[in-house]
Amino acid sequence: MTREEQNKAIMASIYDAYDGKDESIEGNYAATPDTLLMYEYASKTLPVGGLCEGGDAMLQLGAAVTQHLDYQEFVCEGMVAEGDMVASWGRCTTINRQNGKQTSFTLMHRVVIRDGKLVEGHEFYDSLGLAEDLGLLEETAR
Protein backbone atom coordinates (compact mmCIF):
# COMPACT_ATOMS: atom_id res chain seq x y z
CA MET A 1 0.00 0.00 0.00
CA THR A 2 1.42 3.42 -0.95
CA ARG A 3 1.69 6.31 1.50
CA GLU A 4 -1.18 8.05 -0.30
CA GLU A 5 -3.38 4.94 0.01
CA GLN A 6 -2.54 4.64 3.72
CA ASN A 7 -3.37 8.30 4.33
CA LYS A 8 -6.66 8.01 2.43
CA ALA A 9 -7.54 4.95 4.54
CA ILE A 10 -6.91 6.94 7.73
CA MET A 11 -9.12 9.78 6.50
CA ALA A 12 -11.83 7.30 5.47
CA SER A 13 -11.75 5.81 8.98
CA ILE A 14 -12.43 9.26 10.46
CA TYR A 15 -15.47 9.74 8.19
CA ASP A 16 -16.67 6.22 9.03
CA ALA A 17 -16.32 6.85 12.78
CA TYR A 18 -18.38 10.04 12.61
CA ASP A 19 -20.97 8.35 10.39
CA GLY A 20 -21.23 5.41 12.79
CA LYS A 21 -21.46 7.67 15.86
CA ASP A 22 -18.33 5.95 17.13
CA GLU A 23 -17.27 7.87 20.21
CA SER A 24 -13.81 6.33 19.92
CA ILE A 25 -13.21 8.83 17.09
CA GLU A 26 -11.53 10.86 19.81
CA GLY A 27 -9.02 8.03 20.03
CA ASN A 28 -8.00 8.76 16.44
CA TYR A 29 -7.26 12.35 17.41
CA ALA A 30 -5.69 11.45 20.75
CA ALA A 31 -2.94 9.71 18.80
CA THR A 32 -2.03 12.99 17.15
CA PRO A 33 1.17 14.79 18.07
CA ASP A 34 1.21 17.92 20.20
CA THR A 35 2.01 19.87 17.05
CA LEU A 36 -1.43 19.19 15.50
CA LEU A 37 -3.02 22.27 13.95
CA MET A 38 -6.73 21.98 13.13
CA TYR A 39 -8.51 24.90 11.53
CA GLU A 40 -12.28 24.72 11.93
CA TYR A 41 -13.60 27.48 9.67
CA ALA A 42 -16.87 28.36 11.39
CA SER A 43 -18.76 31.58 11.92
CA LYS A 44 -18.91 32.94 15.45
CA THR A 45 -22.58 31.96 15.53
CA LEU A 46 -21.64 28.28 15.85
CA PRO A 47 -20.60 26.82 19.21
CA VAL A 48 -17.43 25.35 17.69
CA GLY A 49 -14.70 26.68 15.48
CA GLY A 50 -11.34 28.37 15.38
CA LEU A 51 -7.83 27.01 15.66
CA CYS A 52 -7.17 23.90 17.74
CA GLU A 53 -3.54 23.35 18.65
CA GLY A 54 -2.52 19.91 19.87
CA GLY A 55 -4.28 16.64 20.57
CA ASP A 56 -5.98 17.89 23.76
CA ALA A 57 -7.55 20.82 21.92
CA MET A 58 -8.80 18.42 19.26
CA LEU A 59 -10.41 16.29 21.95
CA GLN A 60 -12.11 19.40 23.36
CA LEU A 61 -13.39 20.31 19.89
CA GLY A 62 -14.78 16.79 19.44
CA ALA A 63 -16.53 17.00 22.83
CA ALA A 64 -18.03 20.41 21.97
CA VAL A 65 -19.27 19.15 18.61
CA THR A 66 -20.95 16.06 20.09
CA GLN A 67 -22.46 18.16 22.90
CA HIS A 68 -24.22 20.40 20.37
CA LEU A 69 -24.71 18.25 17.27
CA ASP A 70 -26.04 14.76 16.66
CA TYR A 71 -24.65 13.49 13.35
CA GLN A 72 -27.20 11.45 11.41
CA GLU A 73 -24.96 11.01 8.37
CA PHE A 74 -21.30 11.82 7.72
CA VAL A 75 -20.30 10.43 4.34
CA CYS A 76 -17.14 10.84 2.27
CA GLU A 77 -18.00 11.14 -1.41
CA GLY A 78 -14.46 11.39 -2.76
CA MET A 79 -10.82 11.81 -1.93
CA VAL A 80 -7.51 12.59 -3.59
CA ALA A 81 -4.04 12.32 -2.07
CA GLU A 82 -0.59 13.53 -2.95
CA GLY A 83 2.27 12.79 -0.60
CA ASP A 84 1.14 13.58 2.95
CA MET A 85 -1.85 15.71 1.85
CA VAL A 86 -5.39 14.35 1.51
CA ALA A 87 -8.32 16.39 0.20
CA SER A 88 -11.79 14.97 0.74
CA TRP A 89 -15.37 16.04 0.26
CA GLY A 90 -18.64 14.71 1.49
CA ARG A 91 -22.02 15.38 3.02
CA CYS A 92 -23.33 15.61 6.55
CA THR A 93 -26.77 15.58 8.12
CA THR A 94 -26.96 16.73 11.72
CA ILE A 95 -29.45 17.70 14.39
CA ASN A 96 -29.04 20.56 16.86
CA ARG A 97 -29.32 18.83 20.26
CA GLN A 98 -30.69 22.01 21.88
CA ASN A 99 -33.70 22.63 19.59
CA GLY A 100 -34.08 19.52 17.41
CA LYS A 101 -33.56 21.36 14.10
CA GLN A 102 -31.97 19.24 11.37
CA THR A 103 -29.95 20.21 8.33
CA SER A 104 -27.81 18.65 5.61
CA PHE A 105 -24.75 20.26 4.09
CA THR A 106 -21.62 19.55 2.07
CA LEU A 107 -18.14 19.88 3.48
CA MET A 108 -14.51 19.58 2.44
CA HIS A 109 -11.35 18.67 4.32
CA ARG A 110 -7.69 19.15 3.54
CA VAL A 111 -5.43 17.30 5.93
CA VAL A 112 -1.77 16.45 6.29
CA ILE A 113 -1.00 13.00 7.68
CA ARG A 114 2.61 12.11 8.54
CA ASP A 115 3.68 8.72 9.80
CA GLY A 116 0.03 7.79 10.37
CA LYS A 117 -0.72 10.89 12.47
CA LEU A 118 -2.90 13.87 11.62
CA VAL A 119 -0.63 16.92 11.88
CA GLU A 120 -2.73 19.55 10.10
CA GLY A 121 -6.37 19.77 9.15
CA HIS A 122 -8.75 22.24 7.56
CA GLU A 123 -12.53 21.82 7.47
CA PHE A 124 -14.63 23.94 5.12
CA TYR A 125 -18.43 24.31 4.94
CA ASP A 126 -21.04 27.05 4.76
CA SER A 127 -21.01 27.89 8.47
CA LEU A 128 -23.43 30.83 8.11
CA GLY A 129 -25.99 28.65 6.32
CA LEU A 130 -25.44 25.91 8.90
CA ALA A 131 -26.02 28.33 11.79
CA GLU A 132 -29.22 29.59 10.15
CA ASP A 133 -30.50 26.09 9.42
CA LEU A 134 -29.81 24.96 12.99
CA GLY A 135 -31.75 27.91 14.40
CA LEU A 136 -28.69 29.60 15.90
CA LEU A 137 -29.15 32.75 13.84
CA GLU A 138 -31.94 34.47 11.96
CA GLU A 139 -31.82 33.78 8.25
CA THR A 140 -30.15 36.35 6.06
CA ALA A 141 -31.14 37.06 2.48
CA ARG A 142 -29.54 34.44 0.22
N, C-alpha and C positions, 0 to 999 in steps of 0.2 A: 504494500500500500504506500503510495507517495505521501509526502508531507501535506500536500494540498488535500488529498483524500482523507487523511487523518483529521485535519483541521475542519473539513466540512462535516465529518462524522461527529466531532465534538459539538459543533454548532447545531447540528440536527438533534443531538441529544438534549440540548437546552430547550429547543422548540418543543420536543416531545414531552419533556418534563412539565413545562408550563401547560401544554395541551392536556396532559393527563392529571393535572392538579397534584403533581408529585412534590410534596413539601421538601423532599430531599434535594430539590433544585439548589437550595442554599448550599448544599454540600459541594456542588460543582463550583460555586463561587468561592467557597471557603478554601478551596485548594489553590486559589489564585495568589500570586505573590503580593507583597506589601506595595509594590510599585504599580498595581492595577489603577488605570484611569478609565472611568466609565462616565461618558457624557450622556445624560438623559435630557434631550432637548424638549422641555415641556414648558408651557406657559405658567405663569405664577398662579393661575387659577386652579391648577391641579395640585393635589396634596403631595406629589412626588416630582422630582426633577432636579436638575443641576449637575454638578460635578461630584462624583464619588471617588475618593482616593483610598485605595487599599481594600483588602478583602473584607475587613470589618464594616466599612462604609457600604460595601456592596450587600452585605447581609442586612444592614439596616434599611437599605433601599428595598430589598426583597420583602422585608417585614412590613414596611409602609405600604407597598403595593398590595400585598395580600390582605392587609387590614382594610383597605378602601375598595379594592376591586375583586370581583369573583370571575375569573376567566372561564368562559364557557367553551371557547375555541381559541387555539393559538397554533396556527398552521403555517409551516414554511412552504411557499409555492415555488421557490427556486433559489439557487445559490451558485456563485462562482468563486473560485479561489486562485490566488497567485501568490506563491511563496507563503508567508505567514498571514496574509490578509484574506479574509473571507467577507464577501458581500452577500447578504441574503434579503429576501423580501417575502412577505406573507400577509396573512389576515388574522384579525383578532376580533372576537366577540366577548364583551365583558359586561358585568352588571355592577352598578354602584351599590355597595353594601349598605350605605346610609339611607338611600331613597328608593332602591329597587329599579332605577332606570337602566335600560340596556342599550348598548350601541355596538355596531360593528365598524371596523376601520382597517385600513391597510397600514403597514409599517415596513421599515427597512432597517437593517443593521449593517454596520461595517465594523468588523472586529479584527484584532491582531492576536493570534495564538502562537506562542513560542513554547516549544518543548512541552506541549500538551496543556499549557496554562494560558488563560485569558489575561492579556496584559493591557489591552486597550479596547474599548468598545464605544460605539456611537449608535444611538437609537433615534430614528426619525419617524415622526407621524404628525398628523394635523392636530396639535394639542389644543388649539382654540376650538376647533370643531368637536373634539372629544369632550372638552369641558362643558360646552353647550349641550351636547347630547346627553351627558350624564347629570344635567341639572345643576351644575356647579357655577353657571354663569348664564345670564340672559342671552338669548340668541342675538347675534349681530346680523346685519344685512349681508347676504352672501351673493 
